[in-house]
Amino acid sequence: MKKIISALAIVAMAFAVACGSQKSFASKNITEGDAQQIDSLSYSFGFVCGMTTPQQLPGLQFNWDELIEGLDDAMHASTENNATHDEAYERLSTFFNEKYYPRMQEEYQKIMADTTIDPSQHQDMMKAINIFEDDKEATSISYDYGYDMGFNLVKARLPFQLYWLKKGINDGLKEDASDLQLAESQDFMRRAFTEVIPAKNLERSEKWLAEVENEKGVKKTESGLLYLIEREGDVNNKPTAEDTVIAHYEGTLFDGAKFDSSYDRGEPATFPLNRVIPGWTEGLQLIGKGGKITLWIPSELAYGEQNMSIIQPNEALKFVVELEDVVKAEPEVVETEEVEVEE
């Protein structure tokens, strides 16, 4: 269920409201926007979500005012230890698993069993269904759904403007929204996410790494990996690429956003060193057990052009790593067959 809800949240996360709130946004990537200067990415994202969400989630007649209020609240709240989101997510999971899917299945079976209904009307009838039991449930789920979308929007670190997101979603919800507008918006988004944003990320990452390279004590390998050894550790117990390492680490982006931390989980992580990103494989071989190192990893030694949610395409990464232990790989045993020699 987590994957289903998260996917829906990412696809539809452009719902927004320009409500004049004086609260600060949870992400500096999100701004209020200017009605006099269109932001095409925000508008396109909003339009696609507004037009396609009712198709993707038939039967959910959302209370849009509540959904937008939840979205707005989430975008002004921290993503760190957000109990409100945890509770909203739990209610959504329960609703979808225990109510939405069973109810839709029941309604679908009723429609299909009614031989008086023209099959060409089935899809429209499914869209017209209202799965919510009452206004109270519709209000609660709408707010929670909006809050989950806003939470994921903040975590995605994408540059959206609320005014144009709201206008896009409102236009996408209109009856006269056309397939041509949808196709144009989807094409704009495709180019933005596969060409424009990755190119900007690469430029920004290269600039950041160039600045880091000039810092005191920072060294660079032939591959382009930047590193600073804070503790060398046991020089007689360094890992090789075939070994397994046990390490505590924290990963951040150029803007300081933390995307992963074993410290937060309260226990070190265990990795075969040849099954992680190349920057880790190379960097951890520079220290021994008990050592500590800071790595600045170019995108080509990290996730490259892949979109890893909070880690966008072509983004360089920073890791602070403490190597707690090295588990040496067992040497391969080569079996030989005995050959009988006739005398």
N, C-alpha and C positions, 0 to 999 in steps of 0.2 A: 504493500500500500504506500509506503514511503516514496518509492520511485514514481508511482502514479501521481500522487499529490504534488511532489516536487516538480515533475515534468509539466503538469498543468500550471503550476505557479510560475515557472520560467517562461512558458509560452505566453501566458496572459498577464505578465507582471507589469505591463505598461498602463494599467488603470491608475488614474491619478486625479487630484483635485487641486485647483488653484484657489484656495479658500481664504487667503489673506491671513493665515495664522502667523503669529509672531514667534512661534517655536523655531528653533534651529533644526536644520536637517541632520539626519544621522550620518549622511555621506556628503562630502564636498562635491561629489560628482553630480548630485541632484540639485537643481536650482528651480526657482519659481518660473522663470521664463518671461519673455516679453511678447505681448500680443502684437506688437508692431513688427516683429522680426521672427519669421517662421523658423522653427527647428524641424527640419524634414525627417530626421531620424525619429524623434519623439512622436511626431504626428503619424508617420508610417507605422510605427510599432503599435501605437494606440489604435489606429484604424484596423489593422489586421486582427488585433485581439478583440475589438468590439464586434467585428463582423463574424469572426470564426468561433468565438467561445460559445455562443448559443448553439452552434452546430455540433461542437465537440462535447458539450454537456447538455443534451436534450433533457427536458424535464425540470431543470433548475431555473425557476422563474425568480431570479435574484431581486432583492431589494437593493437597487443600485445606490441609493443614498447611504445605506448602511455599509455596503461593500466599499464605497469610496471613503467613508469615514474610517473604516478599519485600515485601509491602505494608507491613508494619510497619517494615522496614528503610528503605524509601523515604521514609516519612513522618517519619523521624527524620534524614533527610539533606537537605542543601541542594540546591536545584534549579539553582544556578549552577555551571556547568562540572562537571556530574555525569557522570563517565566511566563509572560503574557503570550508569547509565541508558542512556547511549549504546550500551554493549555489549549490554545486555539488549534494547534496542529493535532493534538490528541482528540479533540472534539470532531475535527474534520475526518480523521482516520476512522473513528467510530461511525460517523454518519455515512461515509461512503461504503464502508464494508458491511455494516449491519442494516442500513436503510436504503441508500440510493440504489445500489446495484440490485438487491432483491426486489425493490419496488418497480424499477424499470423493467426487470425481467417479467414480473407479473403483468405489467401494463402491455408489454410487447406481446406476450402470449394471448392476452385478451383480444388485441387488435388482429393478430394473425388468425385467431380462431373464428372471428366474425366474418362469415362468408359473404355478408351483404356489403362489405367494404371493398371498394375498388382498390386493387394492389397499388395503383399509382398514387393513392392517397396515404399510404402507410407512413411515409417519411414525414409528411406534414402533420399527421396526427401525433407522431412521436414527439415532434417539436412542441406541440400544443399542450402536452401533458405538464401538470404541475405536481411534482413529487412531494413538495413540502406538505406536512400535515396541517399546519396552521401558520398564521402570521408570525407567531413567536419563533417557531423553528426557522422560518425564512429569514427573519431578522438576525437571529443568532448565527446561522451558517453563512449568511452574506457577509456579516462583519468579520467572522473568522477567516473566510476565504480571502477577503480583501487584505486582512492583516498578514496572512501567509504570503500573498503576492508582494505586498510592500516589503516584508522582511527579506524575501529573495531578491527584490530589486536593489535593496541596499547592499546585500552581499555580492551582487553581480558587478558592482563598481562601474556601471555603465553611465554615460553622460546623458541623462534625460532631463527635460524641462517639463514641469508639471502642467503648465498652461496648455502646451501643445499635445501632451499625452491625453489630457482630458478632452480637448477638442477632437483629437483623433478617435478616441473611444466613442464619443457622442456621435460623430459622423458615421462611424462604422456600425452603430446600432440602428441608424435610420433605415426605414423601409426602402428608400431609393438608393442605398449604397450598392454600387455596381460591382460585378465581377472584374471589370476592367480596372477600376480603382484598386480592388484587392490585389490584382496581379501586379500593378505598378508599385504598390506599397511593398509587396513581398520582394519584388526585384530590387527595390531601393535598399531594403534591409539586407538582402543577400550580399549586395555589393559593399554595404557598410561593414558587415561583420566578417566578410572574407577578404576584403581588399583595403578599405579605408582605415578601419580601426587597427588591424594587424600592422599596417605600415606605420601608423602613428606610434604604436607600442614599440616597434623596433627602433625607431628614431629616439624615442624617449629612453629606452633601455640602454642604447649605445651611449647616450649622453651621460646617463647615471653612472655607468661602468667607467667611463673616461674620468669622471670626477673621483670615483673611488680609487682608481689606479694611482692617483696622485697623492693619496693619503699616506701618512707615515707608516712604514712597516708592511704595507701591502705588496705582495709579489704576484707575478703572473706566469702561468705555465704556457707552453707552446700552443696548447689548445685554446687559450684565451681565458681559462679559469683564473679568477682572482682569489687570493687567500691571505689570511693573517693567522699565524700560529700563536695562540695565547699560552698553551702548554704543549710541549712536545710529547709528553708521555713516555712510555717505555720504548726506547728506540729498538730494543731487541724483540719487541712483540708488536710489529706493525702488520696490519692485514694485507692480504693480496686480494685480487679481484675474485678469487674462488672462495674466499673465507666468508663467514657470517659475522656480522657486527651487532653488538648490543649498544645502543646509543640513545642519549637524550638529545633533543634538538628543538629548535624553534625556527619556523620559516616565515619570512616576511617579504613584502613587495617593495618597490621603489618608494611608495608613499607611506611605508611603515605599517600597512595593513597586514595583520597576522592571518595566515591561511592554515597553519597547522602547528601543533605543539605537543610533544610528548609530555612536557612539564605539566600542561593543563590536564592531561589524562592521568597523571600521577604515577606513571611507570615508563621505563625506557622502551624503545621499539627494537625489534630484532629483524634484520634484513640480510639476505644473501647479497653480498656487495656487487655481484654481477647482474642483479635483477632490479636495480634502481636506476635513476637517471644518471647519465654519464658523468655529470659534475660531481655527484656523490661518489661514484665508483673511483674516480681519479682523486678527489680531494681527501677522502678518508685514508688513503694509502700514504698520506704525507705525515700522519701522526701515529703514535703508538697507544697502547692501552693506557687509559688515564689522561690522555691528551684532550685538548680543546682547540677548535679551529673555527674561524669564520670564513664562509665561502660566499663569493658573489658569482653566480653562475649565469653565463650568457644563455639566451633562449635556446640556441642550437645545442647546448649541453644539458638543457632541461626538457621542456615539453614542446619546444619548437612552435609550429603553427597550430597545434592542437588547442581546442578550447576546453579548459578544465574548470569551468564555472568561475570561481573567484580568480583563478589564474587565466588571464586572457592570452590569445595567440601572440607569440613573439615577446613575451614578458620575461625579463631577467629576474632571478630570484636570489634572495639572501638567506643563508642558513647559519645559525650558530649551533655547533655540534660538539657534544662531549662524548668521547669514545669510552664506554664503560668496560667493554670486554671484547675479546676477539676469539671466535670459535673457529679453530683451524679446520680446513676441509680435509676430509679423510682421503689419503692417497688412493688412486684407483688401483685395483688389483687386476692384473692382466692374467687371465687364465690361459694356460697352454695345454695343448693336448699331447698326451704321451704317444709316441710313435714306436710301434714294435718293429725291431729290426731283425729280419730273418738271418740266421747264421748259416 
